[in-house]
Amino acid sequence: MKSVLLGLALGVIVIALGGSLWYWRRGNRALGTPLQRMTYDVLHTAGSAARALRAGLTRESATRSAPAVRSLLAARAVAITGGPGLLAWDGPGVDHFPLVLAGCRQVMATGKAVALGSHDLLCEDGVDCPLRSGVVVPLTRDGIVVGTLVALAPAARAGLLRAAGEVARFVSTQLELADLDSARARAAEAELRFLRAQISPHFVYNALTAIASFMRSDPGRARDLLLGFADFIRYSFRSRSQFVSLADELQAVDAYLELERARFGDRLQVVLRIAPEVLSVAVPCLILQPLVENAVRHGLEHKDGVGHLTITAEDGEAECVLSVEDDGLGMDPDGMREQLAGRREHGVGLVNVDERLRQVFGQEHGISVETGIGAGTKVVVRIPKYHAGVRAS
């Protein structure tokens, strides 16, 4: 009986060990080869540094990226400077920064890397100091030295200078990309300000004229129109945010159209077809109103009889599909193509909307226009429901 129990126990142990070995080998295969795991670790670390540095060379971005940079270099300590001033130090021995300051200044002045030896890094710990060797390499932006990267190690390593140079080039690339991001943001903000300025003169004059016409005949209507006018202006200048919900944009369009209805009377008929499920989609601020104003001003204002305007917002699975259609005068298709190419002064609002959409969502998301002389105009916009960096505020 004992031999049977012993046999069973040994069998269980063998099965357990076999299962553990199988699970371990299967897990290792899932993780990949050692080279694949090392590649993943390096790319993951570089990605962590890149995300921080895309904010530019600041104390916060340097502090966040320094641990990843030290890991990439396998250094005992690293420092990142902006100019010669210390932005971040990762690792032991921050008291060594005054010792490397001369090297930082030399690199800032010459743009050439500097090697640091034990004679440069003499400190109270003497031969026991873990930071007895290092390099200082330049960080550049558009070819101009804007800071330095310092890597320190216990002993001189032949590859440290080369590795530090490559990491510094990587950091410099991220700083240039940060400048590009900032330039794009400034350009988008400038375009938005330009669009607001373009809307204001024509719209303000017509709005105030319409309000004035009701001051004696219908003071209550004049008051409501004035409040609507104030709401629209407040919306246009309410914040620096570039993205709003579609519901907010439609509310601004309604305020605009109420003033135009006061001017046109029964000559302007508006139909809205809005799918409730797209009301929360984030859209660029002032993306619909210029299209509506273009339809009224260039399509319907000089049309004889009643003009019809249809605004549609549909759920297009991954996209929100917006359209503004009028049955006004229309336009020669070739002329419209010239407008969108920026070769005509008219239609600034359409060009601005097209450029902003492409800038935010990609070249495939520009406006689509169907028009013909005497056939009206239809403008279609496709906006992704979810897009990185786009969120209504």
Sequence and secondary structure as in RCSB ss.txt:
>XXXX:A:sequence
MKSVLLGLALGVIVIALGGSLWYWRRGNRALGTPLQRMTYDVLHTAGSAARALRAGLTRESATRSAPAVRSLLAA
RAVAITGGPGLLAWDGPGVDHFPLVLAGCRQVMATGKAVALGSHDLLCEDGVDCPLRSGVVVPLTRDGIVVGTLV
ALAPAARAGLLRAAGEVARFVSTQLELADLDSARARAAEAELRFLRAQISPHFVYNALTAIASFMRSDPGRARDL
LLGFADFIRYSFRSRSQFVSLADELQAVDAYLELERARFGDRLQVVLRIAPEVLSVAVPCLILQPLVENAVRHGL
EHKDGVGHLTITAEDGEAECVLSVEDDGLGMDPDGMREQLAGRREHGVGLVNVDERLRQVFGQEHGISVETGIGA
GTKVVVRIPKYHAGVRAS
>XXXX:A:secstr
 HHHHHHHHHHHHHHHHHHHHHHHHHHHHHH  HHHHHHHHHHHHHHHHHHHHTT S HHHHHHHHHHHHHHHT 
SEEEEEETTEEEEEESS GGGHHHHHHHHHHHHHH   EEE TTTS  TTGGG S  EEEEEEEEETTEEEEEEE
EEESS  HHHHHHHHHHHHHHHHHHHHHHHHHHHHHHHHHHHHHHHHHHHHHHHHHHHHHHHHTTTT HHHHHHH
HHHHHHHHHHHTS S  EEEHHHHHHHHHHHHHHHHHHHGGGEEEEEEE GGGTT EEETTSSHHHHHHIIIIII
TT SS EEEEEEEEEETTEEEEEEEE S    HHHHHHHHTT SSS HHHHHHHHHHHHHH GGGS EEEE TTS
 EEEEEEEESS TT    
